[in-house]
Structure formats: structure tokens, C-alpha cells
């Protein structure tokens, strides 16, 4: 049986809503994520891999 691979974090940019949806803490039971947060274009977020880096959501939007 192949081993499952799970991303610890992934981001979705909702262009039409001008927001960022961040999924963290994978739930191995159901395949979803325990922590799902939506950030407005005025918010600042830091990736798990680089908590020292601050990213303005507006900089990710076209």
C-alpha cells in the first residue's frame, strides 16, 4: 500500500473575494484540516515554514 503524503499547510488565493484561505494541521482521520482560517486582503500572514516572514495578503493578489 502506498504511503500517504500530507501537506502541513496549504494556501488558497480566492481572487474574486480578495482573500487568502490557509489550511493547517492535517487531520489524518478524515483527510481534512483542523485549522482553516480566512484572511482579508488587509491582513498579514506568516507561513509555518518561515514564521519570521510576514506576507501581506494584498501582495499575493493581482
Residue frames as a rotation matrix with the C-alpha (Angstrom) as fourth column:
UNK 1
0.582 0.813 0.000 0.00
0.813 -0.582 0.000 0.00
0.000 0.000 -1.000 0.00
UNK 2
-0.111 -0.646 0.755 1.44
0.544 -0.676 -0.498 3.43
0.832 0.355 0.426 -0.91
UNK 3
-0.459 -0.143 -0.877 2.31
0.861 -0.317 -0.399 5.79
-0.221 -0.938 0.268 1.90
UNK 4
0.624 0.729 0.282 0.09
0.762 -0.648 -0.012 8.86
0.174 0.222 -0.959 2.27
UNK 5
-0.648 -0.753 0.114 1.66
0.723 -0.655 -0.219 12.29
0.240 -0.059 0.969 1.91
UNK 6
0.499 0.838 -0.221 0.11
0.862 -0.455 0.221 15.19
0.085 -0.301 -0.950 3.75
UNK 7
-0.236 -0.507 0.829 0.94
0.361 -0.838 -0.410 18.88
0.902 0.203 0.380 3.42
UNK 8
-0.503 -0.016 -0.864 1.31
0.862 -0.087 -0.500 20.55
-0.067 -0.996 0.058 6.81
UNK 9
-0.123 0.441 -0.889 -0.04
0.137 -0.880 -0.455 23.76
-0.983 -0.178 0.047 5.33
UNK 10
-0.594 -0.113 0.796 -1.52
0.804 -0.044 0.593 24.96
-0.032 0.993 0.117 2.07
UNK 11
-0.535 0.318 -0.783 -2.86
-0.002 -0.927 -0.375 28.28
-0.845 -0.199 0.496 0.88
UNK 12
-0.169 0.554 0.815 -5.69
0.983 0.158 0.097 29.08
-0.075 0.817 -0.571 -1.50
UNK 13
-0.883 -0.084 -0.462 -5.95
0.064 -0.996 0.059 32.55
-0.465 0.022 0.885 -3.00
UNK 14
-0.004 0.953 0.304 -9.60
0.906 0.132 -0.401 33.45
-0.423 0.273 -0.864 -3.59
UNK 15
-0.834 -0.476 0.278 -9.11
0.551 -0.713 0.433 36.13
-0.009 0.515 0.857 -6.22
UNK 16
-0.272 0.804 0.529 -12.76
0.390 -0.410 0.824 37.14
0.880 0.430 -0.203 -6.64
UNK 17
0.738 0.553 -0.386 -13.25
0.545 -0.152 0.825 37.52
0.398 -0.819 -0.414 -2.87
UNK 18
0.255 -0.770 0.585 -9.78
-0.271 -0.638 -0.721 39.07
0.928 0.025 -0.371 -2.48
UNK 19
0.589 -0.061 0.806 -8.85
-0.801 0.082 0.592 36.81
-0.102 -0.995 -0.001 0.40
UNK 20
-0.376 -0.763 -0.526 -6.45
-0.650 0.622 -0.436 34.06
0.660 0.178 -0.730 1.40
UNK 21
0.775 0.586 0.238 -7.60
-0.601 0.566 0.565 30.76
0.197 -0.581 0.790 2.91
UNK 22
-0.312 -0.950 -0.032 -4.92
-0.808 0.283 -0.516 28.95
0.499 -0.135 -0.856 4.92
UNK 23
0.821 0.497 -0.282 -5.26
-0.324 0.811 0.487 25.27
0.471 -0.309 0.827 5.86
UNK 24
-0.314 -0.923 0.224 -3.04
-0.750 0.096 -0.655 23.96
0.582 -0.373 -0.722 8.68
UNK 25
-0.573 -0.046 0.819 -2.83
-0.699 0.550 -0.458 20.93
-0.429 -0.834 -0.347 10.97
UNK 26
-0.422 0.398 -0.815 -3.89
-0.629 0.519 0.579 17.98
0.653 0.757 0.032 8.81
UNK 27
0.068 0.546 0.835 -6.48
-0.872 0.439 -0.216 15.64
-0.484 -0.713 0.506 10.29
UNK 28
-0.800 -0.507 -0.319 -5.34
-0.599 0.690 0.407 12.15
0.014 0.517 -0.856 9.38
UNK 29
-0.591 0.647 0.482 -8.72
0.122 0.663 -0.739 10.68
-0.797 -0.378 -0.471 10.31
UNK 30
0.413 0.886 0.213 -10.82
0.436 0.013 -0.900 12.38
-0.800 0.464 -0.381 7.65
UNK 31
-0.105 -0.565 0.819 -8.21
0.992 0.002 0.129 13.94
-0.074 0.825 0.560 5.37
UNK 32
0.703 0.400 0.587 -9.29
0.451 -0.890 0.066 17.49
0.549 0.219 -0.807 6.18
UNK 33
-0.471 -0.845 0.254 -7.56
0.352 -0.443 -0.825 20.19
0.809 -0.299 0.506 8.19
UNK 34
-0.076 0.383 -0.921 -8.14
0.997 0.047 -0.062 21.13
0.019 -0.922 -0.386 11.82
UNK 35
-0.095 -0.082 -0.992 -7.19
0.382 -0.923 0.040 24.79
-0.919 -0.375 0.119 11.40
UNK 36
-0.252 0.093 0.963 -8.70
0.946 -0.186 0.266 26.70
0.204 0.978 -0.041 8.46
UNK 37
-0.042 0.168 -0.985 -8.52
0.506 -0.846 -0.166 30.49
-0.861 -0.505 -0.050 8.55
UNK 38
0.364 0.221 0.905 -9.58
0.899 -0.339 -0.279 33.14
0.245 0.915 -0.322 6.07
UNK 39
-0.311 -0.569 -0.761 -7.51
0.646 -0.714 0.270 36.32
-0.697 -0.408 0.590 5.81
UNK 40
0.809 0.580 -0.097 -8.73
0.380 -0.641 -0.667 39.57
-0.449 0.503 -0.739 4.28
UNK 41
0.537 -0.613 0.579 -6.58
0.645 -0.145 -0.751 41.47
0.544 0.776 0.318 1.79
UNK 42
0.532 -0.320 0.784 -5.57
-0.469 -0.882 -0.041 43.87
0.705 -0.346 -0.619 4.59
UNK 43
0.940 -0.119 0.320 -4.19
-0.228 0.480 0.847 41.05
-0.254 -0.869 0.424 6.79
UNK 44
0.043 -0.972 -0.233 -0.65
-0.932 0.045 -0.360 39.79
0.360 0.232 -0.904 7.24
UNK 45
0.950 0.268 0.161 0.20
-0.305 0.910 0.281 36.08
-0.071 -0.316 0.946 7.47
UNK 46
-0.088 -0.995 0.038 3.34
-0.981 0.093 0.171 34.02
-0.174 -0.022 -0.985 8.12
UNK 47
0.415 0.197 -0.888 3.94
-0.519 0.853 -0.053 30.54
0.747 0.483 0.457 6.67
UNK 48
0.982 -0.020 0.189 4.67
-0.144 0.572 0.808 27.68
-0.124 -0.820 0.559 9.06
UNK 49
0.594 -0.794 0.129 7.99
0.785 0.538 -0.306 27.02
0.174 0.283 0.943 7.35
UNK 50
-0.516 -0.754 0.407 9.12
0.636 -0.656 -0.408 30.64
0.574 0.048 0.817 7.83
UNK 51
0.392 0.760 -0.519 7.38
0.913 -0.251 0.321 32.17
0.113 -0.600 -0.792 10.86
UNK 52
-0.222 -0.584 -0.781 9.90
0.598 -0.714 0.364 35.03
-0.771 -0.386 0.507 10.75
UNK 53
-0.959 -0.078 0.274 8.50
0.279 -0.451 0.848 36.17
0.057 0.889 0.455 7.38
UNK 54
-0.254 0.898 -0.359 5.42
0.206 -0.313 -0.927 38.40
-0.945 -0.309 -0.105 7.20
UNK 55
-0.878 0.044 0.477 3.42
0.478 0.013 0.878 38.40
0.032 0.999 -0.032 3.97
UNK 56
-0.567 0.720 -0.401 0.75
-0.470 -0.682 -0.561 40.98
-0.677 -0.129 0.725 3.19
UNK 57
-0.109 0.614 0.782 -2.23
0.524 0.703 -0.480 39.23
-0.845 0.357 -0.398 1.61
UNK 58
0.743 0.421 -0.520 -2.62
-0.133 -0.669 -0.731 42.15
-0.656 0.613 -0.441 -0.77
UNK 59
-0.106 -0.878 -0.467 0.83
-0.846 -0.167 0.506 41.34
-0.523 0.449 -0.725 -2.19
UNK 60
-0.714 -0.111 0.692 -0.47
0.089 0.965 0.246 37.91
-0.695 0.237 -0.679 -3.28
UNK 61
0.260 0.939 0.225 -3.44
0.516 0.062 -0.854 39.33
-0.816 0.339 -0.468 -5.17
UNK 62
-0.375 -0.361 0.854 -3.41
0.926 -0.189 0.327 40.55
0.043 0.913 0.405 -8.76
